[in-house]
Amino acid sequence: MLTISQFSKIAQVTTKTLRYYDEINLLKPAVTDPSNGYRYYQSHQMATVFLIQKLRSYECSLSEIKKVLADHRLLAPLLEEKQAEIDAKLANYLSLQASIGKDLTALTEGDLFMEHQENIEIVKTPELTIFSLRRVMNVRDSGDLINEVFELITQKGLSPEGAPLFIYHSSEYTPENYDMEFAVPVSEATEDTRTLTPVSAARMYYAGFYQGLTQAYMQLSQWIEKEHYQVIGPAIEMYLTDPTTTDPAKNEVLIYLQIDQ
């Protein structure tokens, strides 16, 4: 048996952490002396400490780790989940790295925030027959809305035709409760579809990482103000490329802001 201090030194984890693990029932001492409260550990408990520390380094929560310790069959699925999360973070950092590189280039060539303004024009939004769903939801769950729309299109026997689009109806950006509509143009006009009526809009063609769309919206809004127009309707994003098969640096999007003309 090892005292908590001895166990702490060998396992290279503080006694404060071991006491906390005991309190939350993550790692209990082998024996606790009822007379003085001293904690004693067995050497085989080192393996549990090492597993906890390794999972913590993978950004697993203590609640996730507790479930794994109770059922080791959950370890592989948890590792696969964390691997996917890290892959997503890595992709995000790579896109940020590329975006910073573009910004540095733009700074040497002129105004950082004027990159896409030559791609703006006044147009009519396309007249489309669409199948869509509209939800007030967290923007992080937009993928669920996309999947639901495509599943329903399949169930209803509709034929997708053209680039899908998001229509943002909220008057301000509230990411936890955002009024979003995802629409797919279809060939058939049925009771489940509707017509997207053409309206006057300022349109910007944007190519690049989706993270750059915020900057594109800023540029488009500045252009609209400079030209003495006003935005009077929802924003529309039409996706010309498939993000699942396209290089993230080469995504293509048309942004429409309805204006008073």
N, C-alpha and C positions, 0 to 999 in steps of 0.2 A: 504493500500500500504506500502511496505517496501523499504527503501533505499538499495542500493547495499551493504553497509556495514552491515546493519541489516540482509539482506537476506544471505549474506556470512557467518555471525556468526551462524545463525540457521541451514543453510544447510551444514556447515562445508566444504565449498569450498572457495578458495581464490578469492578476487575481481579481481585479474589478470586473473584467469581462467574464471570467468564470463564475463569479457570484451572480452576475446578471443572467447568464445562461441558466443557472440553477433556478433563479426566481421565475423565469418564463418557461421553465420545464423543457428547455432545449437540450441541456446536458446536465444531468443530475450527478452529484458525487456518488461514488460507490457506497460510501458510509458517511453519515453525519453524526458526530458524537452528541448525544442528547444533553449531556451535562454542560458542555461548553460551546456547542455549535460548530466545532472544528470540522472542516470538510476533508475527506480523504478520497483519493482516486486510484483506480487500477491502471496499470500500464497499457492495457488493451484499449482504454478510452482515448488514447492518443490518436488512434485512427479516426475516431469520430471528430475530434478537434480539427485534425488536418482536413477532413472532408468539409467541415463547416467553413474553415478559412478559405479553402479552394472555391467553394460555391459563393462565398462572399466576394471573392475577387472577380467572379463572373457576374456580379451585381444581382445575385439572387437575394430576395428578401428573407428575413428570419422566418416568416410564416411559411414561405416556400420550402426552406431548408427543414423546418420542423416536419412537414408532410413527407419529405424524402426520408428523414430518419425513421419515421414511423412505418414507411413502406418503400423499400429500396427499388421496387419496380417503377417508381415515379422518377427515378434519377435520369434515365435516358431521355424520356420526353421533356424533362425540364432543361437538360443540356441542349437538346435540339431547339427548344424555344429560345434560349439565351443566344445560341449561335445565330438564329435568324434575326434577333434583335440587334446583335453586334454587326451583322452583315448590313442591316438597314442603316445603322449609324455610320458605318464605314462609307457606304454609298453617299450618305448625306455630306459627310466631311469631304469626300472627294469632289462632290459637286460644289461645295463651298470654296474649296481650294481653287477649282477652275474659275469660279465666279470672281474670286479675289484677283486672280491673274488677269482676267478681262478688265476688271476695274483699274488695275495698275496700268494696263495698256491704254485704257481710255483717258486716264489722268495725264499721260504723256502726250496724248493727241488732242486734248481739248477738254470739253465739259463732260464730266463723268455721267451726268444725268440727261444727256441729250442723245444717247446712243440710238434709240429707236424712233425718234420723232419724224424722221424722213419716211417712215412706214405708215403714216396716219393719213386718212382721207375720209371725206364725207360720202356715205353710201346709204342705200336702203338695206335693211337686214333682209336675209333671204326669206321667201315665203316657203314654209315647210309644213308637211303633215308629220306630226310628231306623236310618239307615245311617251308619256312622262309621268313621273311621280314627284310630288312636292312635299317636303318635310321641314319642320323646324327642329334642328338637331345640332349636335356637336360636329364641327367640320372634320374632326378626326375620324368620324364614322361615315364619311362620304363614300368610301369604298363599299360599304354595306348597301347604300342606296343604289349605286351603280349595278351591283350584282342582282339586286331585287328587280330592277328595271329589265335587265337582259333575261332574267329567268321568266318574267311575265310575258315578255315578247315571244319567247319560245313557246310558252304554254298557250298563248292566244294565236299562234301560227302567223305572226306578223313578220314582214321581211324588212330588216334594217337596210337603210339606203342613205348613205352619206355620213358626214362626220357628226359624232355625238356632241352634246353641248350641256353646259351648266348655265342655269339662269338664277341669278342671285337677287332675291326680292327684298331683302332687308335694307332699311334706309341707312343703317350703320353697321360696322363690323362688330358682331358679338359672337365670337367663335363657339361658345358653349351652346348658344341658342340662335342658330343662323337659319334664315328662311331660304332654303335651297330647292331648286327643281332640276332634276337630271332628265334630259330628253334625248331620244334617239329618233332621227327621221326614218319614216317607214313608207313603204309603197302604198299600203292600203289605207283608205279612209273608213273608219268604223266608229261605232259608238264609244270605243275606248281611246280614240285618238282625237286630236284637235289640230287646228291650223294656226301656225305661228304667222301672224300678220306682219307684213313689212312696215317698218318705221324708219325715220331718218336717224342715223347714228354716226358717231365718229368711230372709225374702225382702225385698229392698229394690228399689223402683222408682227407677231413676236416669235422669235426662234431662240431656243436656249433652255436652260434649266428652269424647272417650274418655280424654283425659289426666286427667280428674277421677275416673276409676274407682278409682285408688289411694286417694284421700281417701274415696270411698264405702265401700271395703272397711274402712278404718280405723273409720269411723263404725259400720258394721254389726258389726264385731268388738267395739267398745266397748259397743254396745247388748246384744249377746249376753252379754258378761261382766256387765253391770249387772243383767241379768235372770236371772243364775245358771245359764245354759246352758253347754254345752261343744260346740265344733265337733268332729265325729267323722267327717267324710267330705269328699270333694272339693268344690271350688267349681264352681259352674255359672254361666255367663253366657249368657242367652238374648237374642238381638238382635231387638228388635221392629221396627226400622226398617232400611232398606237404606242402608249408608253411602255407596254409590256414587250415590245419588239424593237423600239427605237433607242438609239444612243441618247441618254438623258441630256447631253449637250446639244442635241439636234431636234428636240421636241418643237413642234410648230403649233401655234395657237393664234386664232383670230379673236381679238377682244372688241366687243361692241358696247358703246355707251350711248343710250338714246338721248338725243338732244332736241331742243326747241328750234325748229327751222320752218 
